[in-house]
Every structure is written in structure tokens, then in C-alpha cells.
Amino acid sequence: MEALDEFIIINVPASTSNAKSVEAERERVLTSSDYVSWTSNQTKVLIDLYKKYRTKVGTLQIRNLKKLWEPIVKINGVSSIEAIKNMSTIRTKLEEEKNISNLLKRWMLFLRRKNYIHPEILLSNESEDHLPEVHNITEVETPETTQVVTETPKRSRCSAVLNRNKILENMRKDRVEYQKQRLQIEQEKLEIQKQKLEQIKKRNKLIEERNDLLKRST
């Protein structure tokens, strides 16, 4: 919001799909009497007003969303509704792009880990390529070299097992962290539901009080 100096709300009809039509519509809006320019400060004020009055929807003061805009329009102007809709659309698109990027990152991480789950296949191929060299060394009466070379596959297998165990442990930790985050999200959802129920109870109580007052007055 700090880098936003000004933005313009342009409603382009469905028929204007090409670039020329969009540019023509933009010029028409800029030259019309209904043109509205939003600065960053005006936008922040609009967001603050929306947060302030949105929680009061369902009360006697603001019965529905249509009534929500009456106090906001009085303070911030008649174009507040369209501005909020545009900002909500942009926010939804950004959240969708963020979710897609997170899924791609998780998938790439999974593929990298999957490639390291079974490294013994590559190690066995390398050891078979070096087998002729081992036989050549043993023909020149060097038993020490033969012993060292024959122990190399064992060490490779041990290191491969250790690497696999380490990767599996990291995957287990990631899974545990994912479960924690998921549990936290579910708890936040439950908290939001509780708040909604409290709002409904308050609204019903106010309605009952109003009905009692109406009965007494009649």
C-alpha cells in the first residue's frame, strides 16, 4: 500500500475484448465527469472504514451488506463499493497464485527427495565399471590394494543407507510440521465459527428485544 500513489477504476464492457477497445474505454473514462482518482491515503481510509463497519453487519444499525455502504459512502465518496470489489478481486488472484507456487515448490522438493531415495543403483553401476581395474591390480601381487577396493562398495552402501535415513527423517519432520500448520488452520476456522455464532446470538437477542418493545408499544 505504501508504493501505491494512485489507481483508476475502469469498468470495461464484455464486448470490448481487444486492446484498442480497452484503450478507447480508458480514454472515455478519463474524460468523463464520473472519473474518480484514488490516492493511497484515500484507499487506506476506505479499507479502515470497511473493517470498522463490516463487523456491524446484522445489527440494528447495519442490517445487511447493502446498508453497509451508506455510512462509508457518506464519508469516503460514491465509488467506494467498486473500489472494494476491485481490491477483493486482486487479493483473490494473488492468493490463488501463491497457492499454486507453493504446490509447485512442494512438488519439486518431493521429486528431488525421491531421486535420492535409492542411490544404490548408481553406486552398483559405478562399481561394475571399475571391476576390470581391480582384477588388474590383483595380478601384480598387491593384496592390500585388492582389500581396499573390495571394501569400497560396503562403505558406499553404508553411506547410501545413512543418506536415505537422513532424507526420510527430514521428510518425517516436514510431515509433522505440515500437520501442525494444518491443525492451526483448523483451530483458526473453529475460532471464526465461534465468533460468527456469537454475532448471531447477539443479533437474535437484539431482535427479541426489539420485538418486546414493539409488543409493549402496541
N, C-alpha and C positions, 0 to 999 in steps of 0.2 A: 504493500500500500504506500510505502514511503516514496518509491520511484514513480508512482502514478501522478502525473501532472494534470492530465485531462483525458476524458474519454467521451465519445459521442454515441448516442443510441440511434441506430438506423434500423427500421423495420422494412425489409425488402420483401415484396410480394413473391409468391411461389412461382409466378411466370417469369420473373427476372432472374434467370439462372446463369447467363453469361456475364463476362467481365464488363462489357460495355453497359449493359443494363444496370449492373450494380453501381458502376461509376456514375451513371446518369441519375440513379436514385439518390446517391450520396450528394451530388450537386443540388438536386432538388430540395433535399432536407436541409442542407446548409443555407440555402437562400430562402427557405420558407419562414413564416412567422412563428412556427411551432418548434423551431430549432432550440435545443437545450444543451448547454455545455456544462459538464460536471467536472469540478476540480477535485483533487484528492481530499481536501478538507470537507467539502460537501458530501463526498462519498462516505467518509468516516462518520460524519454526523448521521447520515441515513442509516448506516449499519447499527450505530448505537441506539437510535430510535426504534429500529426494528427489533433489536434484542430486548429493549425495555418493554415494549407493548406486546410482543409475541407471547410472553408468559401470561398475559392477562386475557388471552382469548378464551371464551367460555364463561366469563364472569358477566355480571350485570353491566359493567362499563363497556366491555367489548364482547358481544355475544358470538360473533363469527369472524372469519377471516376478511369478509368484505368490510365489516365495521373497523377492522384493524387499521385500515389505511386512512380513515378520517382524521385522527389526530396527527398522523405522520404527514399527510398532505398539507394540513394547516401550518405545520412548522417548516417543512422542507420543500414543498412545491408539488405540482400535479404529476410530475414524471417519476415519482418515487417508485411506483408499482413496477414500471417497465425496467427501471434500473436494478431493482432487487431480482427480478426474473432473469435478467442477463447475467448478473453475478452468480446466481444459483446454477445456471446452465454451465458457466465457465468452471465453477467449482466441481460440478459433477463430472465434467470431461477430464479435469485434472486428476480426480480421484480414480477414474477408470484407467487412465494412462499409468498412474502409479501402481495400481494393482497388476496391470499387465507386465510392467517392468519387473516387479517383484517376482511374479511367476516365472519369467524368463531367467532371472538370476538364480532362483532355486533349481530350475531345470538344468541349467549349465553346471551348477555345483554338483548336482546329482550325477550328471554324465562324467564329470571329472573324477568323482569318487568311485564310480562304477568301473572306470578304466583301470583303477589301481587295486581293485578287489582281488584279482587273480594274476599276480605278476609272475608266478612260477612258469607259465607257458613261455614267456620271453626268455627267462633265465635258462630253461632247458634247451631252447634252440641255440643260445649262445654257447652253452657247454658242449653241444654236439658239434658245433663248428670248430671248436678248439681241440677236439679229441685226437685228430692226427698229430698235432704238435706234442701232445702228451706222450703218445707212443714213440715218437722220435726221440724224446728226451730219455725215456726209459732204456732205449737201446744203447745209450752212451754211458751206462752204469752210473746213473745218478739217482739212487733211491730216494734221497732227501727231496729232490725236486718232484719226483713222482708222488711222494706222500703229500707234499704241499698242494699240488694240483688236484689230487683226488679229494682233498678236504674242502676245496673251494665251493663245490655245489652244496655241501652241507651248510656252510656259512651263508651262502646265498639264500638257501631255503629258510634258514633261521631268520635272516633279516627280512625276508619276504613275509614270513608269518608275523614278525613284530610290526612291520608296516601295516599289514592288514588289520591286526588287532588295534593299532593306534587309530586307523581310519574308522573302524567300527565303533570305537569309543567316542570319537568325535561326532559320528552320526547319532549315537545314542544321546549325547549331550544336546545336540541340535534338536532332536525329537523332544527331549524333556523341556527345553526352552520354548519350543513351539507349543507344547501342551500348556505351559504356564501362561503364555500370551493368550492362547485361546480361552483358558479359564478366566483370565482377567477381563477379556472382552465380554464373555457371558455374564460375569458379575456386573459389569457396567450396564449391560442390557437390562438385567433384573432391576438395577437401581433406577434406570429410566422408567421402567414399567411401574415401579412403586411410586415414583413421582407423579406419573400420569394418573394412577389410581387416587392419589391424594388430591390432585386437582379436580378429578371427577367428584370425589366426595364433597369437597368444598363447594363445587358448583351446585350439586344436588341439595346441599344444606341451604345455600342461598336461595335456590328455587323454592324450597319448602318454606323458608322464612317469608319470602315474597307472597306465596300463596296464603299463608296465615294472615299476613297483613291485608290482603285483598278480601279474605273472608270476614275479617273484623270490620273492615270499612263498609262492607255491604250489610 
